[in-house]
């Protein structure tokens, strides 16, 4: 039996003061379990930010949100292991960390368009495989389990994945 989803919300106050201390008090690497208990946490985190409902901008275009997620990522780069891949929240978080990202409101369109260099996204995700693998090893995951998660991450971001599974 796995662990339920862990929905962690940061308030606007947390964002504007770059305060994720409470989160780290619960989930810093030295607070995390090992082995099976850690393995059960794979893909169980959903992050959210509250307090911007009345702001007409997309979250990934708000400078404070971008700075907050960049700082959180610097302190806790384990997103590829822990984040749920079932919705766009991880993608939003990652886009906030890209230096050359723009969100545009197209005239006559309801939705915003996010523009970024796909190479920047690829570099960001590629750099995050090392922290992910660190947690995978700590969770005593098999090569096949690590392969499956890696494949799921590639597919989540729309990257091709043609590696053969381990024997």
C-alpha positions in Angstrom: 0.0 0.0 0.0 1.4 3.4 -1.0 1.4 6.7 0.6 -1.5 9.1 -0.1 -0.7 12.3 -2.1 1.0 14.9 -0.2 -0.5 18.3 -1.1 1.8 21.1 0.1 0.6 24.6 -0.4 2.7 27.7 0.0 0.9 31.0 0.9 1.5 34.3 -0.9 3.2 35.4 2.3 5.6 32.4 2.0 6.3 33.2 -1.6 6.9 36.9 -1.1 9.3 36.2 1.9 10.9 33.2 0.1 10.0 31.1 3.2 10.0 27.4 2.7 11.5 26.6 6.1 8.4 24.7 7.3 8.5 22.5 4.2 12.2 21.8 4.7 11.6 21.0 8.4 9.4 18.2 7.2 11.1 17.0 4.0 14.7 18.0 4.0 17.0 15.1 3.0 17.9 14.4 6.7 14.2 14.2 7.5 13.3 11.7 4.8 13.0 8.0 5.4 15.1 5.3 3.6 14.2 2.2 1.7 10.6 1.1 1.3 9.1 4.0 3.1 10.9 6.4 0.8 10.0 4.4 -2.3 6.4 4.7 -1.3 6.7 8.5 -1.6 7.7 8.4 -5.3 5.4 10.6 -7.3 3.2 11.6 -4.3 3.9 15.3 -3.9 1.7 18.1 -5.3 2.7 21.7 -4.8 0.5 24.7 -4.9 0.6 28.4 -4.2 -2.3 30.2 -2.7 -3.1 33.9 -2.6 -2.8 34.8 -6.3 -6.4 34.0 -7.4 -7.2 37.6 -8.0 -4.0 38.2 -9.9 -4.7 38.1 -13.7 -1.2 37.0 -14.5 -0.3 33.3 -15.0 1.7 32.0 -12.0 4.8 31.4 -14.0 4.9 35.0 -15.1 4.8 36.4 -11.6 8.4 37.4 -10.6 7.9 36.5 -6.9 6.6 33.0 -7.8 9.4 32.5 -10.2 12.0 33.5 -7.6 10.3 31.4 -5.0 10.3 28.2 -7.1 13.9 28.8 -8.2 15.0 29.2 -4.6 13.0 26.1 -3.4 14.6 24.1 -6.2 18.1 25.2 -5.2 17.4 24.0 -1.7 15.4 20.9 -2.6 16.1 19.6 -6.1 14.2 16.3 -5.8 11.2 17.3 -7.8 11.6 14.6 -10.5 11.4 11.9 -7.8 8.7 13.3 -5.5 6.3 15.2 -7.8 3.1 13.7 -9.1 3.2 13.5 -12.9 -0.5 13.4 -13.3 -1.0 17.2 -13.8 0.8 20.3 -14.9 2.0 21.5 -11.5 5.6 20.1 -11.9 5.8 21.7 -15.4 4.7 25.0 -14.0 7.3 24.8 -11.3 10.0 23.9 -13.8 9.0 26.7 -16.2 9.3 29.2 -13.3 13.0 28.1 -12.9 13.9 28.7 -16.6 15.7 32.0 -17.0 14.5 32.7 -20.6 10.8 32.1 -20.3 8.0 34.4 -21.3 4.2 34.2 -20.8 2.2 36.1 -23.4 -1.4 37.0 -23.7 -2.3 36.8 -27.4 -4.9 39.2 -28.7 -8.3 37.6 -29.1 -7.2 34.5 -27.2 -8.5 33.3 -23.8 -5.4 31.4 -22.7 -1.8 32.6 -22.3 1.0 31.2 -24.4 4.3 30.3 -22.6 7.4 30.6 -24.7 10.8 29.1 -23.8 13.7 27.5 -25.4 13.2 23.7 -25.4 16.9 23.3 -24.9 16.7 25.2 -21.6 13.9 22.8 -20.5 15.9 19.8 -21.5 19.0 21.1 -19.7 17.0 21.8 -16.5 15.4 18.3 -16.5 18.7 16.6 -17.4 20.4 18.3 -14.5 17.7 17.1 -12.1 18.3 13.4 -12.9 21.3 13.3 -10.5 19.2 14.4 -7.4 16.4 12.0 -8.6 18.9 9.1 -8.8 20.3 10.0 -5.4 16.9 9.5 -3.9 16.1 6.4 -6.0 19.3 4.8 -4.6 18.4 5.8 -1.1 15.0 4.3 -1.6 16.7 1.0 -2.7 14.9 1.1 -6.0 15.7 -1.5 -8.6 17.2 -0.6 -12.0 13.9 -1.3 -13.6 12.0 1.0 -11.2 14.5 3.8 -11.9 14.2 3.1 -15.6 10.4 3.3 -15.3 10.5 6.6 -13.4 13.0 8.1 -15.9 10.8 7.1 -18.8 7.7 8.6 -17.1 9.6 11.9 -16.6 10.7 12.0 -20.2 7.2 11.4 -21.4 5.8 13.9 -19.0 8.0 16.6 -20.5 7.4 15.4 -24.1 10.9 14.2 -24.6 11.7 11.1 -26.7 12.8 8.1 -24.7 14.3 5.2 -26.6 16.5 3.6 -24.0 16.2 -0.2 -23.6 14.9 -1.4 -20.3 17.4 -3.1 -18.0 17.6 -6.9 -18.3 
